[in-house]
Amino acid sequence: MRPVTPRGFRDVLFQEAAEREAVLSAIGVVFGAWGYAPVETPVVEEYTVLAAGVGSAVDGTAFRLFDLDGNLLALRPEMTVPIARVAASRLAEEPGPHRVSYVAPVFREHASLRGQARQFTQAGIELVGTGGPEADAEVVALAVEALEAAGLESYMVGIGTAEVLRDLIDASQAGEDWGAAVIAAAHERNLVELDRLAAVPDVRPEVARALATAPRIRGGAEALEAAQALLVACGCGAALRSLRETYRVLEGLGYADRVTVDFGIMRSFDYYTGFVLEAYAPGLGLPLGGGGRYDRLLASFGAPAPAAGFALGLERVMIALAEQGRTPTVRGLDAVVGGEDAVAVFSAARALRAAGWRVLLAVGHSGLELVREAERREAAEALIVEGEAIVRLDRAGELAVPLERPLPGPPGATWARKGGAR
């Protein structure tokens, strides 16, 4: 048989894998600097746990499977619910707040005709056990610094709040079915449908105006003022109180050029209760990541606590980096080490590694054959062990210059570009 990769999954090979690792490492340094500790959770969850947390969004998107005990399990479609489960169980007796970070693959099922990926890598954080605008500002500021550390030059983090839509639905006096339709349209970002629903005769005029206008409001402090005027007219003026303070803190920290207020942000999962965020890069067309506040999620697991967080999609971050010419430069091999005596070659490679070199063994290779191997591997040096000496080869495969003792640090330029040391 000819082995194939399942639809919607892919193999990540050497160079790309190294670039992804470099980006994740840089993001992880930021998470750690803010005091967020890494956690790992199982790749599968009880289906009932996911359904209790994610809600109806789990239907049709989760990979489901039965174990040998007959339990219905699912591959995790995101990381917030697994972290909430951990907080409600393993950390329930520990004093909070809990600051946790993760890097993990997640899985979402799609119909074969849609041609979408079914596995993604998420890097994110969750702040569990504290609420309020200061906690929200911490989450947003951390998202900004993570994107900066990833190497992006051009990006924006949008913030809004789920409270606006919920308060407008409550103030509409238009019934539960109408409210459910509004939420569905918002999750699909269907502004045309929102306009149609706003025009339903039973909806109060001021609510209809706010519902049609608010999702189109974007900007800084002026956007908050514009939205406030609409909401006060509906009797919903308190909906923006927390978001206004969050933005004030972020503005005071100098993030106003990276953070914009965007009332068009409607996260697709049902558990968001307060501020929401999404990160964008020009030209990508899809968010780099998102998150927000989900104060009622842990209550569904019997351990009520405020919580907020975000996740970045690594694959989208890598695409944005490539489009901006900011793909990380990853260090390759410093040397290919050859020679006839296996013990001598292994010993020389060990000494080079101790001096900080990255080396590949080529026992039995010498001369031009060793040079060709170094070129193929894009190594910075072609080295051969001659007795007690480690000798550089030139591009013709001839002995050039022995490495001095003690051994120097690794070279700073590629061997091919230097033309071989002489």
Protein Blocks (a to p, Z undefined) as FASTA:
>chain_A
ZZdddehiacddfklmmmmmmmmmmmmmmmmmnopacddddfbdcfklmmmmnommlgop
accdddfkopacdddfbfklmmmmmmmmmmmmpccdddddddddddddddfklopafbdc
ddddddehiacjklmmmmmmmmmmmmmmnopabdcdddddfklmmmmmmmnonojklmmm
mmmmmmnopaklmmmmmmpmklcfklmmmmmmmmmggcdfklmmmmmmmmmmnopmmmmm
mmmmmmmmmmmnopmmmcccdfkbccfbfkbcbdcdddddehklpafbdcdddfklmmmn
opacddddddddfklmmmmmmmnopaccddddfbdcedjblmlmmmmmmmmmmnopacdd
dehiacjllmmmmmmnopabdcddehjbccdddfkopafbdcddddddddfbdfklnnpa
ZZ
